[in-house]
Amino acid sequence: MIELVPYYPLAPALFVLAATYFALAMARHLRIFALARPSRPFDRPVERAASLLVYVFGQARMFRDRRAGLMHLAIFYGFLAITVGTASVFSFGLVEAIVTIPLDGALWRLVVLGQNLVSVAVLVAIAYAYGRRLVTHPTRLTFSRDALIILGLIAGVVATGLLSEAFRIAGEGDPYRGWAVVSGPLGGWLAGAAGAEALRAGFLASWWAHAVIVCTFLVYLPGSKHLHIATSFFNVTLRKLGPRGRLPMLELETAERFGVRTLTDLGWKDLLDGFTCTECGRCQAECPAWATGKPLNPKSFIMGIREMAVEAEAGLPLIPDGEAGRAVGLAAGLRPELLERPIVGAAIPYEAVWDCTTCGACVEACPVLIEHVDKIVDLRRQMVLEESRFPAELTAAFRNLESLGNPWGIPRAQRFDWTRDLPFAVPLAADVAAEGQFGELDVLYWVGCAGAFDERNRRVTRAVVACLDAAGVRFAVLGAEETCTGDPARRLGNEYVFQLLAQENIARLDRYGPPTILTACPHCFNTLANEYGQLGGHYRVVHHSQYLARLVREGRLRPAGGDGRRVAFHDPCYLSRYNGIESAPRAVVSAVPGVELVEMERHGRRTFCCGAGGGRMWMEEPAGQRVNEERTRQALASGADVVATACPFCLVMLRDGLAGAADGTDGMQALDLAEVLAGSLEGPGGVPSA
């Protein structure tokens, strides 16, 4: 047996120096974090712990791309397992001793086996990663020298770790050799092929290469774009736990700034998002604006925030001294001209801020749960409320919302016109309340602006009430008392108008005290259910897809027969992605006999936006292809006869898309699911056209 002993005392000292540098470099990043606005994501610790298990250790979102998911899983767990062995080396075998004591070494045997297996998996995964980045190169992956260096460092840690263990086993032997399924056989071969001096030299070279690479990794990481290796644990744990569709509240009376203009206007959690971006490009690949040739790239936006932060802290000493030392976390030593640099124009182009449909596809795709949409809306808030800088076509929409309570600019008195020629009466809430019967209602039907004013969506509103009447549901509507929920104003950054409209609606709803609010608009649904609570309005809200599915399930609505059409359902973003309602709409469509439900390639939480969300319904779309044209193409590719949806905005955009794609539509119709259901009801279930 050959004694192989490197000069151990230097190794822990080297590691301590590297770890100290890592800690100081991270503290330098924290200087700018401390200048940002407070963030308090510390509630609901059990759910936060569960997030860590699901999204970090479970890698849940990585497996939407299975090959990339397996690659990343191998590297992640391999890195964790190898860290145990490395810690044992740098601690003079203390870790091994601690793990060996319980179960008479059985646990360490499993560690040795696991390390050997995952080491091979890591090397294979890294070879695959190099192939993806240098050969196949998916468009969502930006070429990054930094990524190649990080992959090389990880591969170096793994390879030198295996090799040093093989040399050690060859020279000294090992009681756990049988469990070292890779380094054990390799050590056996080395023992027979090399002499004592060669084994000593090989061991020293590989052992010290391993130690140096580990320390190099620690020194390199804080300035790397792969800092997510350290920050993703925190970013996922501190994620937004409230409803996805609830935007941050802006206190208009006390806020020092309305929205976000510079880095210091962001919350520190927003900066953490920037430092956690993995640059994987999944957000970019899912973004409907980017897919149709718009300037908006959510990946570049988040990377831009990080780059602005790094530039602002450039030149800071690693160890603060003097006044800077006493002002750790404050502006001393940071570059003020860069701290005051506007985010719009630096991290994201002005036009791109307005390209966002707030569909949330980027947030849904992000494996480390970065919140892109909230930041973009905050940028809009600052430009609208402080600078009055926004696309010219929004002037009329804002004016109409504030003065008439709807973006169409139609007088409130016409909110009840959709009821003309219906074969049954539609009760008004005021009349029902005057008769003392409001408490007997099953639902208050919130019609919404589109359902009241848009000619195409008036037919949907009539279909909904036809279903309610056929099922014997006791309902009423607000009529002229209803006003816009404020969703378009809020998404466009006009928080003042949103709160004005919301407070008016809350006062009216609280006066009536509806048992349940029913709406056919996902935007109204999201605002009433998830956002009015910020202003004191708490209500039970159901979407018409949920309510109609329930009526069918209970046998209160009996579809008589369809015509054998194939129906593809388009999931509205604010229904499926924001509020998780996917099965109810499909249950309604599937309940119609003879109808065949087919799925588009992008459906459910991965649905492709129609292009109207985020207030874009009232904006021009000069750059690139229209978003609704791309979604229409996807609908036509499904081979369906009907594209059904459950959102007034989506219906308008799909109708316009089909009208613009005159060639190749084969007569495809765009219908709301309420129209599909109402047209199949037994008895007098026909719905007169508006």
ZINORFEN-V624976 format. One record per backbone hydrogen bond with DSSP energy under -0.5 kcal/mol. NH is the residue of the N-H (numbers start at 1). CO is the residue of the C=O. Records with the same first field share a line. If there is no record, write none. Layout:
# ZINORFEN-V624976
NH=CO + CO
This chain:
# ZINORFEN-V624976
2=171
4=2
5=3
6=4
8=6
10=7
11=7 + 8
12=8
13=9
14=10
15=11
16=12
17=13
18=14
19=15
20=16
21=17
22=18
23=19
24=20
25=21
26=22
27=23
28=24
29=25
30=26
31=27 + 28
32=28 + 29
33=29
34=30
35=32
36=32 + 33
37=266
42=40
48=44
49=45
50=46
51=47
52=48
53=49
54=50
55=51
56=51 + 52
57=52
58=53
60=54
62=59
63=59 + 60
64=61
65=62
66=64
69=65
70=66
71=67
72=68
73=69
74=70
75=71
76=72
77=73
78=74
79=75
80=76
81=77
82=78
83=79
84=80 + 81
85=81
86=82
87=83
88=84
89=85
90=86
91=87
92=89
93=88
94=91
97=93
98=94
99=95
100=96
101=97
102=98
104=101
105=100 + 102
106=103
107=102
109=105
110=106
111=107
112=108
113=109
114=110
115=111
116=112
117=113
118=114
119=115
120=116
121=117
122=118
123=119
124=120
125=121
126=122
127=123
128=124
129=125
130=126
131=127
132=128
133=129
134=130
135=131
136=131
137=132
141=138
142=140
148=144
149=145
150=146
151=147
152=148
153=149
154=150
155=151
156=152
157=153
158=154
159=155
160=156
161=157
162=158
163=159
164=160
165=161
166=162
167=163
168=164
169=165
170=166
171=167
172=168
173=168 + 169
177=174
179=176
180=176 + 177
181=179
184=180
185=180
186=182
187=183
188=184
189=185
190=186
191=187
192=188
193=189
194=190
199=195
200=196
201=197
202=198
203=199
204=200
205=201
206=202
207=203
208=204
209=205
210=206
211=207
212=208
213=209
214=210
215=211
216=212
217=213
218=214
219=215
220=216
221=217
222=218
223=220
224=221
227=224
229=226
230=227
231=227
232=228
234=231
235=231
236=232
237=233
238=234
239=236
245=578
246=243
247=245
251=249
252=250
254=251
255=251
259=257
260=378
263=339
264=339
265=262
266=262 + 263
268=37
270=267
271=267
272=268
273=269
274=270
275=271
276=272 + 273
277=273 + 274
285=281
286=282
287=283
291=287
292=288 + 289
293=290
294=289
301=297
302=298
303=299
304=300
305=301
306=302
307=303
308=304
309=305
310=306
311=307
312=308
313=309
314=310 + 311
316=313
320=318
324=321
325=321
326=322
327=323
328=325
330=327
334=331
335=312
336=334
338=335
339=335
340=336
341=338
343=261
345=343 + 348
346=343
347=343
348=343
353=349 + 350
354=350 + 351
355=351 + 352
356=352
364=360
365=361
366=362
369=366
372=370
376=372
377=373
378=374
379=375
380=376
381=377
382=378
383=379
384=380
385=381
386=382
387=382
389=383
390=388
394=391
395=392
397=393
398=394
399=395
400=396
401=397
402=398
403=399
404=400
405=400 + 401
406=400
409=406
414=411
415=412
416=413
417=414
419=416
420=417
422=419
427=425
429=477
432=428
433=429
434=430
435=431
436=433
437=432
440=437
441=438
442=474
443=474
444=516
445=443 + 476
446=444 + 518
447=445
451=447
452=448
453=449
454=449 + 450
458=454
459=455 + 456
460=456
461=457
462=458
463=459
464=460
465=461
466=462
467=463
468=464
469=465
470=466
471=467
472=469
473=468
475=473
476=443
477=427
478=445
481=478
482=479
484=405
490=486
491=487
492=488
493=490
494=489
495=493
498=494
499=495
500=496
501=497
502=498
503=499
504=500
505=501
506=502
507=503
508=504
509=505
510=506
511=507
512=508
513=509
514=509
517=540
518=444 + 516
519=542
520=446
522=520
525=521
526=522
527=523
528=524
529=525
530=526
531=526 + 527
532=527
534=531
535=532
536=533
537=532
538=536
539=537
541=539
542=517
544=519
546=543
547=543
548=544
549=545
550=546
551=547
552=548
553=549
554=550
555=552
556=551
557=551
559=557
560=680
561=680
562=593
567=565 + 596
568=642
569=598
570=568 + 644
571=569
572=570
575=572
576=572
577=573
578=573
580=576
581=575
582=580
586=582
587=583
588=584
589=585
590=586
591=587
592=589
593=591
595=592
596=565
597=595
598=567 + 596
603=601
606=603
607=604
608=602
616=613
617=612
618=615
619=616
625=292
629=626
630=626
631=627
632=628
633=629
634=630
635=631
636=632
637=633
638=634 + 635
639=636
640=635
641=566
642=566
643=669
644=568 + 642
645=671
651=647
652=648
653=649
654=650
655=651
656=652
657=653
658=654
659=655
660=656
661=657
662=660
664=662
665=662
668=665
669=641
671=643 + 669
673=645
675=672
676=672
677=673
678=674
679=675
680=677
681=678
682=558
685=683
688=686
